[in-house]
Amino acid sequence: MSTTYELYEFRKLIKELKNKRGRGTELISLYIPPGRNVYDVIKYLRNEYDQASNIKDKLTRKNVQSAIESIIQRLKLYKKIPENGLVIFCGAIPRGKDRGTEKLEIYVIEPPEPVRSFTYLCSHEFHLEPLEEMAKEKKAYGLIVMDRGGAVLAILRGANYRIVDEVTSDIPPKHSAGGQSQRRFERIREERVHDFFKRVGMRANQAFLPLGDDLEGIIIGGPGDAREKFEEGNFLDYRLQKKIIANLPLSYTEEQGVRELIMKAEDVLSESALYKEKRAVDEIFTLIAKGSNRVVYGLREVEEALLAGAVEKLLLLEDLQVKRVTIRCTQCKYEESKFVRPEKGLKLESWECPRCGSTTAEVEEQDIIEYFGELGKQTGAEVIIISANTEWGNQLKAIGGIAAVLRYELHGY
Ligand SMILES: [Zn+2]
């Protein structure tokens, strides 16, 4: 998965579930692997239902049993457990301070990756770790930035890199005393270089091998020729050695070198989520610079283009601080929608229905990314969520955090 709208939604749901707490030990998490027999799972739950009759606290007992009952009812709708298994969360979530304000909530999720093992847990919170694992950016790149002075190892995942190790060297600088002592000095120096390369190789193996199949490739870079000698000498484990996809000259070492390497490796990283985002934002600004009519930005403009079915590619900033609010007249059902920035809030006191004059209305709030994401999905647009706190995220933020490339030129703006 890259930063698609589906992944965004999945992560958002996990975040919401994470904030839910039960009053007692009464929230149920159920992970069912693919291939399980639905009837066996129901039988298991019936047994748990009976066990729950031993719970001393009357309300907890009632809440646990009705949660199990709800899960069984849902499971009965399935003839077969779906391809990746099924994850169900169910429990009484408090609405107010007092005991008894709980309402039963149930979430049935078909996960994006297979559930590995059957888990049934009853706790004061939902058990989310296996889902969180699935929501992680999987593709990783191992980065090695080095010269004879030292090496830095980093892992690049999605739009973020992390320094994982640093290897120092004790190679003396070259000098030119000449004669016998110079030859001896050269030999010692060669040994130390070899020793340093060996250590870099070992530490890289430790850092990158555990990534297993998630590791897409190894990228090496640095000033001077150490980076080339290191690759030629096969100091990496053969599994990593064959994953080297680039070896690039750099001006910098250390963390600055890591950043330089990421920018320079654009071609080989072009399939990664990072560059998908960067390229998409670049395209928007190129079109704007050309004065093209195939680009729009801003909430209203993009909404209009989406409703016209004209959007080919939709870019949304991950932390867009806007809500879509729908006001519905309780008398005549007239409704209107607004985009509201939370810091400004919505002034409802002065609202008056333009159709019937009533001043009572109900208000519905919607997550902005959900609103635009769904519109995009329905009209066949490619939806790209742009990471905040990146260089391109900030560029997009500067034009309102939302932009679109159109299938054709739109007129009349
Ligand atoms: Zn009205």
Boltz pocket constraint, residues with backbone or C-beta under 6 A from the ligand:
constraints:
  - pocket:
      binder: B
      contacts: [[A, 329], [A, 330], [A, 331], [A, 332], [A, 333], [A, 334], [A, 353], [A, 354], [A, 355], [A, 356], [A, 357], [A, 358]]
      max_distance: 6.0
